[in-house]
Amino acid sequence: MSLKISISGIRGYVPEDLTPEICADFAKAFGTFLGGSKLVIVGTDPRASSKTIKESVFAGLLSTGCKVIDLGICPTPTVGIMVRKLKADGGMIITASHNPLPWNGLKFIRGNGIFLNEKQLEKLINIYENKAFAKSGPGTITPDPSAIETHLKKILKIVDVPAIRRKKYKVALDCCNGAGSEICIKLLEGLGCQLKAINCDVKRPFPHPPEPIAENLTELSSLIKKERADIGFALDSDADRLAIISSDGTPIGEETTLVLVVKSILAKQNSKSPVKNIVITNLSTTKAIDDIAKEYNGTLIRTKIGEVHIAEEMEKLDGLIGGEGNGGVIYPPIGLNRDGQTALALVLDYMAASGKSLAELINDLPAYHMVKEKIKCKNQDEVEKMLNKVKLIFKGEELIVTDGVKVLLPQSWIHVRASNTEPVIRLIAEGKKKQEAKDLIDQVLDS
């Protein structure tokens, strides 16, 4: 195994690949990238290795003269919020997001609260590789325990708290003992929910793999059925992704998180102008978003994979709502990062405003079926070989090649690309019928 460096940051096994020296040098590189002696916000997820890595990161930042604000354990979107609030020059998050132990990683945020893009990350890596680090007098470290409360207050301002409180929803919660544990409990209590929480102890990560997909949420599903909850929520380790479980214990799929929120936000808009109803997502997100945008006179824009591409477009075009089909919702009134807490509140707000149950809201959505597969790949040559095969199989069809290869068919599509976070090739297909999507995946894998 080796370091995975991509638009999603730096990730690797600890301690084999992501060593203290590497972490310190990347922090030095980031301090240098920012110009030295800058204000940098740092937050972590609760992995056991995060504490040691943070010490290395602090040493690296301090050597470049940076003034560090230490938020401690907090969600990734909280760091972005605090960067903007404190007018910091940048931020670092110590997390491997949905990757399981023993993974960990580093994410880098610039002064506008958005992650580094490809060009900026390339510059950072060049500084890291050349070891051309800025040197300055010792910086400072200041703890700031206010970050979670700041984030929480922002969320409570964008939903109808009295309406949600009147419903007294019974909510089951599984934060995988991750960074969203504290804020999600406070948020749901603040919304007057009857809370049934499991795995919300940051001192004991992780009771199950932190990616919030169906196979990892069996305990939550059982809890929902046992407690007869109205809805269940699950977040990954750094709390930027939200999965939803229905009242019968069935996961509704990560794609549906964004679909529900997009419909809720567009339905609230009084404007009939598509210029003001801009929705931004990526190439792998469900076509249900297209249908909903059309229904509410919205304009849908698709980007390459990686939330930075969506965030940059949202900032540039004043996007109304956006995100990714992995349960990641980006809502500009809160921040320009995927935010599981905000998504959670917006879903409850939608239920309260509509007077409908989750099942009823889902029944109102366009119906599509998505199938996802991934295969291991050793290098870029294997990726190129697979992409060329896809182009050959679907020769003559409409192809989008801005990020891997996406094939657009009359009633379905398939997207094949290299992962940004793991050494795998991802295959995602969707159709009106599940078999349509499965057949597309099989067509590629069996050729």
C-alpha positions as CSV (number, residue, x, y, z in Angstrom):
1,M,0.0,0.0,0.0
2,S,1.1,3.6,-0.6
3,L,-0.3,7.1,-0.1
4,K,-3.4,7.9,-2.0
5,I,-3.1,11.5,-3.2
6,S,-6.1,13.0,-5.0
7,I,-8.6,15.9,-5.1
8,S,-10.0,14.5,-1.9
9,G,-6.6,15.0,-0.1
10,I,-4.0,12.6,1.3
11,R,-4.9,9.2,2.6
12,G,-3.0,6.1,3.7
13,Y,-2.5,3.3,6.2
14,V,-1.2,4.4,9.6
15,P,1.7,4.0,10.4
16,E,3.0,2.2,7.3
17,D,2.3,4.9,4.8
18,L,1.0,8.0,6.5
19,T,4.0,8.5,8.9
20,P,4.5,11.3,11.4
21,E,7.3,12.7,9.1
22,I,5.0,12.8,6.1
23,C,2.3,14.5,8.0
24,A,4.7,17.1,9.4
25,D,6.1,17.8,5.9
26,F,2.6,18.2,4.4
27,A,1.8,20.6,7.1
28,K,5.0,22.5,6.4
29,A,4.1,22.5,2.7
30,F,0.6,23.8,3.5
31,G,2.0,26.6,5.7
32,T,4.4,27.5,2.9
33,F,1.6,27.2,0.2
34,L,-0.4,29.8,2.3
35,G,2.6,32.1,2.5
36,G,3.9,31.4,5.9
37,S,2.9,33.0,9.3
38,K,-0.8,32.6,8.5
39,L,-3.9,31.7,10.5
40,V,-4.9,28.0,10.1
41,I,-7.8,26.2,11.5
42,V,-7.3,22.5,12.4
43,G,-10.0,19.8,13.3
44,T,-9.9,16.0,13.5
45,D,-12.1,13.0,13.4
46,P,-11.8,10.7,16.5
47,R,-9.5,8.0,15.1
48,A,-6.9,6.9,17.6
49,S,-4.2,7.9,15.1
50,S,-5.6,11.4,14.7
51,K,-4.1,12.6,18.0
52,T,-0.6,11.6,17.0
53,I,-1.0,13.0,13.5
54,K,-2.3,16.3,14.9
55,E,0.9,16.7,16.9
56,S,3.0,16.3,13.7
57,V,0.7,18.7,11.8
58,F,1.0,21.3,14.5
59,A,4.8,20.9,14.5
60,G,4.9,21.5,10.7
61,L,2.6,24.5,10.8
62,L,4.4,26.1,13.7
63,S,7.7,25.8,11.9
64,T,6.3,28.0,9.1
65,G,5.2,30.6,11.7
66,C,1.5,29.8,11.4
67,K,-1.0,30.7,14.1
68,V,-3.1,27.6,14.7
69,I,-6.7,27.4,16.0
70,D,-7.3,23.9,17.4
71,L,-11.0,22.9,17.1
72,G,-10.4,19.4,18.5
73,I,-12.7,16.7,17.3
74,C,-15.4,18.1,15.0
75,P,-17.1,17.5,11.7
76,T,-15.2,18.3,8.5
77,P,-17.8,21.0,7.5
78,T,-17.4,22.7,10.9
79,V,-13.8,23.4,9.9
80,G,-14.9,25.1,6.7
81,I,-17.4,27.2,8.6
82,M,-14.8,28.3,11.1
83,V,-12.3,29.2,8.4
84,R,-14.8,31.6,7.0
85,K,-16.0,32.9,10.3
86,L,-12.5,33.6,11.6
87,K,-11.3,34.9,8.2
88,A,-8.5,32.3,8.4
89,D,-6.1,31.7,5.5
90,G,-6.8,28.0,5.4
91,G,-7.7,24.9,7.3
92,M,-6.6,21.3,7.7
93,I,-8.8,18.3,8.7
94,I,-7.2,15.1,10.0
95,T,-9.5,12.4,8.7
96,A,-9.9,9.5,6.2
97,S,-13.6,10.2,6.0
98,H,-15.4,7.0,5.1
99,N,-12.3,4.9,4.9
100,P,-12.0,2.3,7.7
101,L,-9.2,1.8,10.2
102,P,-6.2,1.8,10.0
103,W,-6.6,4.6,7.3
104,N,-6.2,8.2,8.1
105,G,-5.6,11.3,6.0
106,L,-5.3,15.0,5.6
107,K,-7.7,17.4,3.9
108,F,-6.8,21.0,3.0
109,I,-9.1,24.0,2.9
110,R,-8.4,27.5,1.5
111,G,-9.5,30.8,2.9
112,N,-13.0,30.7,1.2
113,G,-13.8,27.5,3.0
114,I,-13.5,25.3,-0.1
115,F,-11.0,22.4,-0.5
116,L,-8.0,22.8,-2.7
117,N,-8.6,22.2,-6.4
118,E,-6.3,20.2,-8.7
119,K,-4.0,23.1,-9.5
120,Q,-3.7,24.2,-5.9
121,L,-3.1,20.6,-4.7
122,E,-0.5,20.2,-7.4
123,K,1.3,23.3,-6.1
124,L,1.1,21.9,-2.6
125,I,2.5,18.6,-3.6
126,N,5.4,20.3,-5.5
127,I,6.3,22.2,-2.3
128,Y,6.1,18.9,-0.3
129,E,8.3,17.0,-2.8
130,N,10.9,19.7,-3.1
131,K,11.0,20.3,0.6
132,A,11.2,24.0,-0.1
133,F,9.5,25.0,3.2
134,A,9.1,28.5,4.6
135,K,10.9,29.0,7.9
136,S,9.7,31.5,10.4
137,G,9.6,32.2,14.1
138,P,7.5,29.8,16.2
139,G,3.8,30.1,15.7
140,T,1.1,29.7,18.3
141,I,-1.7,27.2,19.1
142,T,-5.0,28.4,20.5
143,P,-7.9,26.0,21.3
144,D,-11.4,27.1,20.3
145,P,-14.2,25.0,21.9
146,S,-16.9,27.1,20.2
147,A,-16.9,25.5,16.8
148,I,-19.7,23.0,17.2
149,E,-22.0,25.5,18.8
150,T,-21.3,27.9,16.0
151,H,-22.2,25.3,13.4
152,L,-25.3,24.2,15.4
153,K,-26.6,27.8,15.6
154,K,-26.3,28.3,11.8
155,I,-28.3,25.1,11.1
156,L,-31.1,26.0,13.5
157,K,-31.5,29.3,11.6
158,I,-32.3,27.6,8.3
159,V,-35.1,25.3,9.4
160,D,-38.5,25.8,11.0
161,V,-37.7,24.7,14.5
162,P,-41.2,25.2,16.0
163,A,-42.7,23.1,13.2
164,I,-40.3,20.3,13.7
165,R,-40.6,20.4,17.5
166,R,-44.4,20.1,17.2
167,K,-44.0,16.8,15.3
168,K,-42.0,15.2,18.1
169,Y,-40.3,12.8,15.7
170,K,-38.8,9.6,17.1
171,V,-35.4,9.5,15.5
172,A,-32.7,6.8,15.6
173,L,-29.1,7.9,15.2
174,D,-25.8,6.1,14.4
175,C,-22.8,8.4,14.1
176,C,-20.3,5.4,14.1
177,N,-18.7,7.1,17.2
178,G,-17.5,9.7,14.7
179,A,-17.0,13.5,14.6
180,G,-20.7,14.2,14.2
181,S,-21.7,12.5,17.5
182,E,-21.9,15.6,19.7
183,I,-23.4,18.0,17.3
184,C,-26.0,15.5,16.0
185,I,-27.3,14.7,19.5
186,K,-27.5,18.4,20.3
187,L,-29.2,19.2,17.0
188,L,-31.9,16.5,17.3
189,E,-32.5,17.4,21.0
190,G,-32.8,21.1,19.9
191,L,-35.4,20.1,17.3
192,G,-37.5,18.4,20.0
193,C,-36.9,14.8,18.7
194,Q,-37.3,11.7,20.8
195,L,-33.8,10.5,20.3
196,K,-32.6,6.9,20.2
197,A,-28.9,7.1,19.7
198,I,-26.3,4.4,19.3
199,N,-22.5,4.6,18.5
200,C,-22.2,8.3,19.5
201,D,-19.1,8.0,21.8
202,V,-16.0,9.6,20.1
203,K,-13.8,7.7,22.5
204,R,-14.6,4.3,20.9
205,P,-14.2,4.5,17.1
206,F,-15.4,2.5,15.1
207,P,-18.0,-0.1,16.0
208,H,-18.6,-0.8,12.3
209,P,-17.0,0.4,9.0
210,P,-17.7,4.1,8.8
211,E,-19.1,4.3,5.3
212,P,-22.8,4.8,5.7
213,I,-24.0,2.2,3.3
214,A,-26.7,-0.5,3.9
215,E,-24.4,-3.3,4.9
216,N,-22.9,-1.3,7.7
217,L,-26.2,-0.1,9.1
218,T,-27.8,-3.3,10.3
219,E,-27.7,-2.3,14.0
220,L,-29.4,1.0,13.2
221,S,-32.1,-0.8,11.1
222,S,-32.8,-3.1,14.0
223,L,-33.0,-0.2,16.4
224,I,-35.5,1.6,14.2
225,K,-37.8,-1.4,14.1
226,K,-37.5,-2.1,17.8
227,E,-38.2,1.5,18.8
228,R,-40.8,2.1,16.0
229,A,-38.8,5.2,15.0
230,D,-40.1,7.6,12.3
231,I,-36.7,7.8,10.7
232,G,-33.1,6.9,11.1
233,F,-29.9,8.8,10.3
234,A,-26.3,7.6,9.9
235,L,-23.2,9.6,9.3
236,D,-19.6,8.7,8.3
237,S,-16.6,9.3,10.6
238,D,-16.1,13.0,9.7
239,A,-19.9,13.7,9.3
240,D,-20.0,15.1,5.8
241,R,-22.2,12.3,4.5
242,L,-25.7,11.3,5.6
243,A,-27.6,8.1,5.0
244,I,-31.3,7.7,5.8
245,I,-33.2,4.7,7.0
246,S,-37.0,4.4,6.7
247,S,-39.4,3.6,9.5
248,D,-39.4,-0.1,8.5
249,G,-35.6,-0.3,8.9
250,T,-34.9,-0.2,5.2
251,P,-32.0,2.0,4.0
252,I,-33.3,4.3,1.3
253,G,-29.9,4.7,-0.4
254,E,-27.4,7.5,-0.2
255,E,-28.6,8.9,-3.5
256,T,-32.0,9.7,-2.0
257,T,-30.5,12.1,0.6
258,L,-29.6,14.6,-2.0
259,V,-32.8,14.1,-4.0
260,L,-35.0,14.7,-1.0
261,V,-33.1,17.9,0.0
262,V,-33.0,19.3,-3.6
263,K,-36.7,18.8,-3.9
264,S,-37.3,20.4,-0.5
265,I,-35.3,23.5,-1.3
266,L,-36.6,23.9,-4.9
267,A,-40.2,23.6,-3.6
268,K,-39.6,26.5,-1.2
269,Q,-38.4,28.8,-4.0
270,N,-40.8,31.5,-5.1
271,S,-38.7,32.3,-8.1
272,K,-39.6,30.8,-11.5
273,S,-36.2,31.9,-12.9
274,P,-33.9,29.0,-13.7
275,V,-31.0,31.4,-13.1
276,K,-32.0,31.5,-9.4
277,N,-32.7,27.8,-9.2
278,I,-29.3,26.4,-10.0
279,V,-28.6,22.9,-8.8
280,I,-25.1,21.5,-9.0
281,T,-24.1,17.9,-8.7
282,N,-21.6,15.5,-10.3
283,L,-21.6,13.0,-13.2
284,S,-22.4,10.0,-11.0
285,T,-25.4,11.3,-9.3
286,T,-28.9,9.9,-10.0
287,K,-31.0,11.2,-12.9
288,A,-33.8,11.8,-10.5
289,I,-32.1,15.2,-9.8
290,D,-32.6,16.1,-13.5
291,D,-36.3,15.3,-13.3
292,I,-36.8,17.3,-10.1
293,A,-34.9,20.3,-11.5
294,K,-37.0,20.3,-14.6
295,E,-40.2,20.0,-12.5
296,Y,-39.3,23.2,-10.5
297,N,-37.9,25.1,-13.4
298,G,-34.3,24.7,-12.2
299,T,-31.0,24.5,-14.0
300,L,-28.9,21.4,-13.4
301,I,-25.2,21.5,-13.8
302,R,-23.0,18.5,-13.5
303,T,-19.3,18.5,-12.7
304,K,-16.4,16.1,-12.3
305,I,-16.3,13.9,-9.2
306,G,-15.0,15.6,-6.1
307,E,-16.9,18.0,-3.9
308,V,-14.4,20.8,-4.7
309,H,-15.7,20.9,-8.3
310,I,-19.3,21.3,-7.1
311,A,-18.4,23.9,-4.4
312,E,-16.4,26.0,-6.9
313,E,-19.3,26.0,-9.3
314,M,-21.7,26.9,-6.5
315,E,-19.6,29.8,-5.5
316,K,-19.2,31.0,-9.1
317,L,-22.8,30.6,-10.2
318,D,-24.5,31.4,-6.8
319,G,-25.9,27.9,-6.7
320,L,-29.0,27.3,-4.7
321,I,-28.3,23.7,-3.5
322,G,-25.9,21.0,-4.5
323,G,-24.0,17.9,-3.5
324,E,-23.1,14.4,-4.4
325,G,-25.0,11.1,-4.5
326,N,-23.0,9.7,-1.7
327,G,-25.2,11.4,0.9
328,G,-23.2,14.7,0.7
329,V,-25.3,17.9,0.7
330,I,-23.8,21.3,0.2
331,Y,-26.1,24.2,1.2
332,P,-24.4,27.7,0.8
333,P,-26.3,29.4,3.7
334,I,-24.3,27.1,6.0
335,G,-21.1,26.5,4.1
336,L,-19.5,25.2,0.9
337,N,-18.7,21.7,2.1
338,R,-20.7,18.5,2.3
339,D,-22.6,18.6,5.6
340,G,-24.4,15.6,7.1
341,Q,-25.8,17.7,10.0
342,T,-27.4,20.3,7.6
343,A,-28.8,17.5,5.5
344,L,-30.3,15.9,8.5
345,A,-32.1,19.1,9.6
346,L,-33.3,19.8,6.1
347,V,-34.9,16.4,5.7
348,L,-36.8,16.8,9.0
349,D,-37.8,20.3,7.9
350,Y,-39.2,18.9,4.7
351,M,-41.2,16.2,6.6
352,A,-42.6,18.8,9.0
353,A,-43.5,21.3,6.2
354,S,-45.1,18.7,4.0
355,G,-46.9,16.9,6.8
356,K,-45.9,13.6,5.1
357,S,-43.9,10.7,6.4
358,L,-40.6,9.8,4.9
359,A,-42.2,6.9,3.0
360,E,-44.7,9.3,1.4
361,L,-42.0,11.7,0.4
362,I,-40.0,9.0,-1.2
363,N,-43.0,7.7,-3.1
364,D,-43.3,11.2,-4.6
365,L,-39.7,11.0,-6.0
366,P,-38.8,9.9,-9.5
367,A,-38.0,6.1,-9.4
368,Y,-34.6,5.0,-10.6
369,H,-32.4,2.0,-9.7
370,M,-28.7,2.3,-9.3
371,V,-26.1,-0.4,-9.1
372,K,-22.5,0.2,-7.9
373,E,-19.5,-2.0,-8.2
374,K,-15.8,-1.5,-7.8
375,I,-12.7,-3.5,-8.8
376,K,-9.2,-3.2,-7.5
377,C,-6.6,-1.6,-9.8
378,K,-2.8,-1.4,-9.3
379,N,-2.0,1.6,-11.5
380,Q,-3.1,4.1,-14.0
381,D,-2.4,1.7,-16.9
382,E,-5.1,-0.6,-15.6
383,V,-7.5,2.4,-15.4
384,E,-6.8,3.4,-19.0
385,K,-7.2,-0.1,-20.2
386,M,-10.7,-0.3,-18.6
387,L,-11.7,3.1,-19.9
388,N,-10.7,2.2,-23.5
389,K,-12.7,-1.0,-23.2
390,V,-15.8,1.0,-22.1
391,K,-15.4,3.3,-25.1
392,L,-15.1,0.3,-27.4
393,I,-18.2,-1.5,-26.0
394,F,-20.4,1.6,-26.3
395,K,-18.9,3.0,-29.5
396,G,-21.5,5.1,-31.2
397,E,-23.3,6.1,-28.0
398,E,-23.1,9.5,-26.4
399,L,-20.0,9.6,-24.2
400,I,-18.8,12.1,-21.6
401,V,-15.1,11.8,-20.9
402,T,-14.4,14.7,-18.6
403,D,-14.0,12.2,-15.7
404,G,-13.5,8.6,-16.7
405,V,-16.2,7.6,-19.2
406,K,-19.9,8.1,-18.8
407,V,-22.2,6.5,-21.3
408,L,-25.6,8.1,-21.8
409,L,-28.4,5.8,-23.1
410,P,-32.1,6.6,-23.7
411,Q,-33.3,5.1,-20.4
412,S,-30.1,4.5,-18.5
413,W,-26.4,5.4,-18.1
414,I,-23.1,3.9,-16.8
415,H,-20.1,5.8,-15.4
416,V,-16.7,4.1,-15.1
417,R,-13.8,6.0,-13.4
418,A,-10.9,5.7,-11.1
419,S,-11.7,6.4,-7.4
420,N,-10.3,9.5,-5.8
421,T,-10.1,7.9,-2.4
422,E,-9.2,4.2,-2.9
423,P,-7.1,2.1,-5.3
424,V,-10.2,0.9,-7.2
425,I,-12.1,1.5,-10.4
426,R,-15.8,2.4,-9.7
427,L,-18.6,1.3,-12.0
428,I,-22.0,3.0,-11.4
429,A,-25.0,2.4,-13.6
430,E,-28.6,3.5,-13.4
431,G,-31.9,2.7,-15.1
432,K,-35.6,2.7,-14.7
433,K,-35.3,-1.0,-13.8
434,K,-32.6,-2.5,-11.6
435,Q,-31.9,-5.2,-14.2
436,E,-31.1,-2.5,-16.8
437,A,-28.4,-1.1,-14.5
438,K,-27.1,-4.5,-13.6
439,D,-26.9,-5.5,-17.3
440,L,-24.7,-2.5,-18.0
441,I,-22.3,-3.4,-15.2
442,D,-22.2,-7.0,-16.4
443,Q,-21.6,-5.8,-20.0
444,V,-18.4,-4.1,-18.9
445,L,-17.1,-6.6,-16.5
446,D,-17.8,-9.7,-18.7
447,S,-16.3,-8.2,-21.9
